[in-house]
Amino acid sequence: MPVLLFLIDTSASMNQRTHLGTTYLDIAKGAVETFMKLRGRDPASRGDRYMLVNFEDVPFGIKAGWKESHATFMTELRNLQATGLTTIGQSLRTAFDLLNLNRLVTGIDNYGQGRNPFFLEPAIIIAITDGNKLTSGGGVQDERVKGTHGCTANCTRTVKN
């Protein structure tokens, strides 16, 4: 009966288009939907609980908790928009905080007494991101990549081969 937490990047960089014309966010949504369909066919997945979290600040980043229905999860997944900032560190912290809260509510962890060793509830965080650092709290970052000729990617120097 694992908890599967999907952490979806909803930063503005997920609006980039692939060569097929779909956005990265659309591909991420499709991957989650495909995973859910395939996982639903497995009889061992009867007790699975799903959570959906995006890169927005708490509490707005929590789209579907462990008590939400499958229909609510899918609706929230389809309604995701890529407009935010890339805050993967804060988003991962939110994901772990939610899992810890879930364990406290279900009685796996006891405040001040630790974890009950006879309870086992695995949790899996599936993070889907484009890996870009295009945005942060300060706005769009200017990332410069050093080339082999010692100049940054935005330089005007020409290099002869």
N, C-alpha and C positions, 0 to 999 in steps of 0.2 A: 504494500500500500504506500508507494512512494509519493512524495510531493514533487511535481515537476514545475519549476518556475522558469518561465520564458522572460528573458530580459531583452527587449527589443530596442535598438538604437533608433530614436526618432529625431535625431539632429538634422539640421538643414542639409547636411552633406548626403543624407540618404535620398534626396531628391535627384541625385545624379542618374542619368539614363544609361542603360546598357546599349550594346549594338542592336538589340532587338527593339529598343524603344521603351522598355519597361523600367520603372525606377527601382533602385535598390530596396526601397521599403516594400514595394509590391512583391519582389522576390522573397523578402523575409517573411511577409505574410503568407505567401504560397508555401514556403517551407514549413511553417508552423501548421498550416492546414493539412498538408500532406502527412506530416508527422502524427497529427491527431487522428487522421483517418486510419493510418497503418497501425497505430498503437491501439485504436479502438477495436480492431479485429482480433487482437490477442486476448484470450480468456484471462490471462494473468493481470490484465489492466483494469479489472472491474473496480478495484478500490483506489485507483489513482485519483489524485487531486491535482488540479492545475491552477497556476497563478500566472497572471500577466502583468508585467511591470515594464514601463518605458523609462526614458531618460529625463522625464520631467521631475521637478522637485516634489518632495513629499508634501501633502498626501495626493497630489494630482497624478503622480506617476503610477499609482496603484490602480490598474484598470479592472482587474478581476482577482478577487481573493480566493482563498481555498474553500469558502462556503458558497461561492457563486455557481450557478448552473453552467452546463456546457454551452447552452444557447447564449447566455450572457457573455461568456468567454469569447465565443466566436463573433458576436456582435461588436464587442469592444476591440477585438483584433482587426476587424474590417474597418472600424472607424479611426484607426490610428493615422495621424498626420505627421509629416516630417517638418516640423517648424522650430524645434528647440535647439538647445546647445549640446555639445558633446561633453557630458559629465559622467564618464564611465566609473570613476572612483566612487562618487557619491551614489550612483545607481547600484553598484555592487554592494555598498554598505546598506542601502535600503533593502536589497534582496536578502542579505544575511539577517538584518533586523527582523524582517517579516518571517523568515524561517524560525528564528529564535522565539518570536512571539507565538507562532503556531505551536511550537514544542511546549511553551509555557501553558498555553490554553488547553492543549490536549493532555497535559499531565506527564509528559515525557521528562520535562525539566521541572524541578521544584525550586522556587525561590529560596535561596539560602541553604538548600540541601543537595544541590547538584542534580545529576541525571539519574533516572532509574535505569539500571543496567539491563533489566529484563524487557524494557520497551525498545523496539528497534523500528525506526521510521526513516528510511533513507530519503534524502532530498537531493535533487539534481537541479543545478542552475544551467540553463541553456542560454548563452548570450549570443545574440545575432547582431553584428555590427559591421560597418564597412571598414573600420580601423582607421579612419581619417581623423586628423586633429584639426579640421578646418575651423571649428568654432570652439569658443570657451567663454568664460564669464566676461572677458575683456573684448569680445567681438571676434571678427574673423582674423585668424592668425596668418601671418606671412611666413610660410615655411619655405626655407631655402635649402636646396639640396646641393651639396658640393659635387661638382662634376669631376671628371678625371683630369681636366685641364686646370684645376685649382680655382676656378671661378664658380660663383653661385649660379643657380638655375636662372636667375633673372638678369644675368650680366649681358652686356652688349658686345663683349669681346668675341671675335671670331677665332676659331681654331682650325688650322689647316692640318689635314691628315697626310 
